[in-house]
Amino acid sequence: MLRIAFEDLPQAARRAVETQTGHIKTSRMAGGGINSGVAAFLDTERGKLFVKGIPSDHPQAVSQAREIAIAPHVPAASPRLLWYVEAGGWVILGYEAIAGRRADYTDSGDLVLVLDALQELQQVTAPDLSEVKRAEQRWAGYADQGTADLFAGRSLLHTDFAPHNVLIDGRAHIIDWAWPTVGAAFIDPHVLAVRLMEAGHSAEDAVHWVQRVPSWREALPSALLAFSTAVVRSWREIADQDPQPWKIAMAGHAAELKTYLLASWQLS
């Protein structure tokens, strides 16, 4: 999505933000992320914060609505949503600012912090919200017949552990809740494992890391394999529809992880 500077928002949108922040002293465009039409750090008379937004009529506005709905329920590992406004054809969200850097999945120190944040998230029971999909529904079209029910659960899932969605500042903060899901707790460790492979880890090493999360260790092999199958098909569809190199690579990593898991269980 094309990103604009905060100053380029319609005047009505900027004024609506100022009703929440008071006078805006400075703004700085944020890097990273692809799902916001505006993303900026603001220094205001009421303090520093991060804002993000999207045109009200944009097809991805539904993901921002999910983010608003889930905000009261996310753990301390995630920044708080302070307010949101709709004006000038835009919906703008204001978050507490996190002065962190993007997570480095090649750094073992960062990975320890990321897993700590993930395990904190795993303690959260998902709320019953119409905006939040259930895992057995979200991946049903990619799962083998009769296996999608293995993805059901009551855990709140983030489902997008791309490194730009995790900030490090002495601890890990999970940000950008565009795809919250209710389901089995092992799903997020699986999602993270594929992202670790994207960062250069082997399938064996990725599994070594996510095995630190109890939900992975306690999951039925049949459930993990069923979800691996669904993830492979999902990424292949994404890559087929938009064959960018990174999407093709993600499909390959997902397939490699499935192959590794299957071989591991056959040998055990």
LINGI-V369337 format. One record per backbone hydrogen bond with DSSP energy under -0.5 kcal/mol. NH is the residue of the N-H (numbers start at 1). CO is the residue of the C=O. Records with the same first field share a line. If there is no record, write none. Layout:
NH = CO ; CO
//
This chain:
4 = 37
8 = 5
9 = 6
13 = 10
14 = 10
15 = 11
16 = 12
17 = 13
18 = 14
19 = 15
20 = 16 ; 17
21 = 17
22 = 18
25 = 23 ; 43
26 = 43
28 = 41
30 = 39
37 = 53
38 = 53
39 = 4
40 = 51
41 = 28
42 = 40 ; 49
43 = 26
44 = 42 ; 47
45 = 23
46 = 21
47 = 44
49 = 42
50 = 95
51 = 40
52 = 93
53 = 38
54 = 91
56 = 89
58 = 55
61 = 58
62 = 59
63 = 60
64 = 60
65 = 61
66 = 62
67 = 63
68 = 64
69 = 65
70 = 66
71 = 67
73 = 70
74 = 70 ; 71
78 = 75
82 = 80 ; 94
83 = 94
85 = 92
87 = 90
90 = 87
91 = 54
92 = 85 ; 90
93 = 52
94 = 83
95 = 50 ; 93
96 = 80
97 = 48
99 = 97
100 = 98
101 = 168
103 = 163 ; 166
105 = 103
107 = 104
108 = 106
111 = 107
112 = 108
113 = 109
114 = 110
115 = 111
116 = 112
117 = 113
118 = 114
119 = 115
120 = 116
121 = 117
122 = 118
123 = 120
124 = 121
126 = 154
129 = 127
132 = 129
133 = 131 ; 180
135 = 182
137 = 134
138 = 134
139 = 135
140 = 137
142 = 139
143 = 139 ; 140
147 = 144
150 = 147
151 = 148
152 = 149
155 = 183
156 = 124
157 = 155 ; 181
165 = 162
166 = 163
167 = 173
168 = 101
169 = 171
173 = 167
174 = 77
175 = 165 ; 173
178 = 176
180 = 177
181 = 157
182 = 133
183 = 155 ; 181
184 = 151
187 = 184
188 = 185
189 = 185
190 = 186
191 = 187
192 = 188
193 = 189
194 = 190
195 = 191
196 = 192
197 = 193
198 = 194
199 = 195
200 = 197
201 = 196
206 = 202
207 = 203
208 = 204
209 = 205
210 = 206
211 = 207
212 = 209
213 = 210
214 = 212
216 = 213
217 = 213
218 = 214
219 = 215 ; 216
223 = 220
224 = 220
225 = 221
226 = 222
227 = 223
228 = 224
229 = 225
230 = 226
231 = 227
232 = 228
233 = 229
234 = 230
235 = 231
236 = 232
237 = 233
238 = 234
239 = 235
240 = 236
241 = 237
242 = 238
244 = 242
247 = 244
248 = 244
249 = 245
250 = 246
251 = 247
252 = 248
253 = 249
254 = 250
255 = 251
256 = 252
257 = 253
258 = 254
259 = 255
260 = 256
261 = 257
262 = 258
263 = 259
264 = 260
265 = 261
266 = 262
267 = 263
268 = 264
//
